[in-house]
Amino acid sequence: MTSPISLRIAVVQFAPKIGQVQVNLARAKELCRQLKPRSIDLVCFPEMIMSGYNFENAQAIFPHLEHPKTGPTSRFCAELASQLKCYVFAGYPERLLGDEAPKDFTESREELEMDSRTTVGANSAVLYGPGGEWVGHYRKTNLFVTDKSWAKPGTGFATFHLPSPLRTLSFGICNDLNVAESDTWTLEEGPYEIANYALTQNADILVLLNAWLDSAKEESEDMDWHTLNYWAARLRPLWANGNGNTNSAAENMQEEDVESVNGKEMIVVVCNRTGEEKGKIFAGSSAIYSMRQGLGRPKLLDMMGRKEEGVRVWNLFV
């Protein structure tokens, strides 16, 4: 039996100001000052965290679209990864270039006034490595309604094969947790697209970068328990035992004896944003779960508050 290894993951949760990229970058840098070089393996930032999320159409988001590898989010991630000697994930609105750009499209924003639903970008994420090098890129596959006015969908989920302790890491963005629009979903049958994908990849870690809306339930509670349980339910194949057990994550905060369960453990990291944009309130509640096939319940290890802003560091032995 191999000895456990230390896995150190940080999530950065805050309320960006929509359209104020430099302000949001400054806030991210301020929050990350507490992190020391070589003290962390992976830092996660939420979906479209530097631009804000709730843009109504292509015209509104166009000035904030970023060039892959050279845009402000990419430069920030490269610098932070190099500084901390770790991997850094962040979501950003990618600008479509070359053959992917709209036909007859020019640099002028005014071109977009002809059609506010022009596909001009992609809801993307980028991963940088410990030397500040570009490691990989992903485009959100299952677009939320807000994305559909401007974004091109991705072609499938992503997996990165990284050095220990991260190992095999699968990845999605927010609504990727839900099914494709054309599918009908049930608790027993699913489909559970991203969960099943992570299983086929034999992933050790599943990371979701979110801009998930608040459930507006139990609003007096510091955490959005409804959302925390929903995230776990949508990943049911990672923990179900086939006996109809649907215990919620919230009911399983205590340590459990799992030695008799032989299924592989997968660590699930959900990095969400907080705050409000144009009347839409975000759930915060960034969380880390341990999910083991056959256990019959997910284990919620820790979470942030609905309105909490800051960096949460998790140190696990896996």
N, C-alpha and C positions, 0 to 999 in steps of 0.2 A: 504494500500500500504506500503510495507516494505521500510525502509530507505536505501539509497545507502551505500555500504561498499567500503572501500579503497582496491584496488588491486595493488600491487607493483611488477612489473616484470622487470628483467634485462636481456639483451642479451649481450653476449661477442663476438665481431667480431674481428678477426685478421687473419694474414697470417702465418700459421704454416710452419715450414721447414720439408719437407717430410723425414720421417725416424729418425728425431731427437727428440725423445720423451721427454727427459729431458730438452732440450732447450725450447720446446713448453710448458711444464709444468711450467717452470720458467716464461715464458711470461704470461701465464694465471694468475699465482699468482701475478705478478707485476700489471697487469691490474685490478685485483680484490681488491687491497689494499684500494681503495677508498670506498669500500662498508663497512658499519658499521653493527655490530650485530643488529638484529631485525629491520633493515631498509628496508628489502626486503622480499617478500614472495616466489619468484621463480627466480633462476638464470639459464639461458640456455646457453649451449655451442654447437657449430655446430657438424655436422656429422664427425666422425673420426678426431676430431680436434687435438688430441695429437700426432697422428701418421702421419698425412697427408693422402691424399686420393688416388692419382693417381698412384697406384701400377699396374704394367702391368700383373702380374700373381701371382699364389700361392707361387712360390719360392721367389719372391720379398717381399711379405707381411709377409711371415711366421715368420721372427724374431721379428715382431712387434705385433703379435697377443697376446691378453691379456686374462688371466684367469678371468672368471667372479668373481666378489666380491673381488678379491685379486690383480688384475692388477693395473698398475699405474693410469689409469683413475678413477677406482673405489676408490682407496685410496684417490686420490685428491678430488673427489666429497664428500666422507664421511667427510674428514677434513674440507672442505669449508662449507658444510652444518652445521656441528657442530659449527664451528666458527661463522657463520652468523645467526644461528638459523632459517634456511629457507630450502626450497627444492632446489635441484640442479639436473639438467638434463645434460647429455653429451653423445655424440656418441663415440663409440670405436670399433675396430676390435676384435671381440670375437674369441677365440680359441675353436674349437670343442674338446670335451673331451669324454672319455668313449665310449659308444656305438655309439656316433655320429662321432667319429674320423674315418678317412679313414681306411679301412681294412688293416691290417699289417703295419700300420703307426707307426713309432718310433719317438723318440725325435730328431733324426738327420735331419738337414735341407737337407742333401744330398739325402734323400729318395724322395724329391720332384722333383729332376732332372729327374726322370723317366716320370713324367707327370706334366707339368707346369699348367694344368687346374684342378688339384686335388682340391676338395672341402675341405678346411682345417679350415674354419671359418665362421663367420656370421657378417654382417654389423649391429651392435647392438647399443643400447643406454641403459643407466642405470639411475635410479632415486634414490636419497638418501634424507632422511628426516632430520628435524631440530636437532635430537639427533645424527646425523651421522649414522643412521640406514639405511640399504638397504630396499627400498620400492618396487621396481619393475624393470622390465627388458623388453626389446622389441627387436625383430629382424626385420629388413627391409623386407617388403613383396614383393614389386615390384622392383626387382633388375635392376639397370642401367647396361649398357654393361661393364663398368669397374669392377663392382662387380662380374660378372658372371664367371670370370676366377678362383675365389677362394671362393666365399661365398655361403652359403646355405640360401635359402629364408626363411623368417618367414611364419607363417601360418595365419596371419591376423593382423589387426590393434589392438591397445591397448587402454584401458581406465582405469584411476585411479580415485578412489573416495577419495578425500582429504578433510581435514578440510577447513572451510571458511577462507579466501575468495576465495581459488582456486576451491573448490567444485568438480564438475565432469569435468575431464580433459582428452580429447582424444589426441592421439599422433600418429605421423608418421615420417618417415625419407625421406626427399628429393624426390626421384622418386616415392614414395608412392602417391605423388600428381597426377602422371600420371596413366593411365590405364594399366592393365595387357597387356603384349605384344600381346596376342592373340585377344584382343578386338579392334574394330573399334570405333573411337570417333567422335562425332559431337557436335557442340555447344548446340543444342536444346536437343538432346537425351542423351548426355554423352557417356558412363557411367561416373558418378561422384562418384567413389568408396569411397574415404575417406570422402568426404563431406556428402554423404548419411549415411555412418557409424556413423559419429559424430552426425548427426541428430537422428539416431535410439538410440544412447546412451544418448540423451538429454544433450549433453555436454555444459558446460558453457565456456570452453576454448578449443581451438585446437592448439597444438604446433607442429611445423615442424622444425626439426633440419636438415640443408641442407649443401651440398657442391655443390651448383648450379652454373653452368657455366654462364659466361657473355654472353649476347645476341649478343654482338658486334654491336649493333645498337645505334645510337645517342651517340657515344663514347665521344663527347665533354661534355655531361651532367654528372654532379657529381653522379646522381643516375641512375640506370639501369631501366628506366621507362617501357621498353618493358617487362622485367622480372617481375616487380611489378604488371603490369596489367595482365600478364599471370597467376601469382599465384592466383590473384583474380578471373580470368575467370574460372580457374579449380575448384573453390569452389562455383560455381554459385548457387547450390541449397540453400546455406546459405543466399542468399540475393535476388534472383530473385523473380519477382512478377507475372510471367506467362504471361506478356504482351509483351514479346519480347524485353524488355529493356536490353540493353547490355552496358550501360555506363561504362567507364573505371574507375578504382580506382583513377587514376591521375586527373580526372576531378572533384573529389568530396572531395577536401581538406577542403572546408568551412563547417561551422556548418549548419545542416539541421533540420527542424522541423519534428520529427518522431513520435510525440505523437499519430497521427492517425493510425500508423502502430502497430498492435498488436503482430506481430511475435516476437519470442524470439531472443534476442541479443546473439551472440556468439563472443567472443574475439579470434582473430586468431593471433598467434605469429609465425613469420618465422625468425629463427636464422640461418643466412648464414655466410659463411667464405669469406674472400677476398684473394688476392694474386694470384700467378702463380705457377704452377707445370708442369714441362716437356712440356712447350708450351701451356698448358691449363690455361685460365684466368677465375677466379671465380668472380661472380657478386656482392659480398657484398650485400649492400642494405637491410640488415636486417630490418624487418618492423612489425608494429602492425596495425591490421585492426579491425574495428567493422563491423560485418555482421549481419543484421537483416532480417529474412524471410519476404518477401513481400515488402521490401523497394524499390526494383528495381535497386539498385546500392550498391556496396560495399563502405565503408568509410575507406580510408587510413588515419590513425591518425598520424603516424610519421614513419620515416625511416632513416637509416644511409646511408652514401655515398658508392659508389662503392669501393673505396680504403681506406676507413676510418678504422682505428683500434682503438678499445676502448670498453668501457662499456656504453651502453645506458640504462637508467632507465626510465620506464614508470609508472606513478602513475595515476590510473584511479578510477572512482567511478562507481560501477556496481550494 
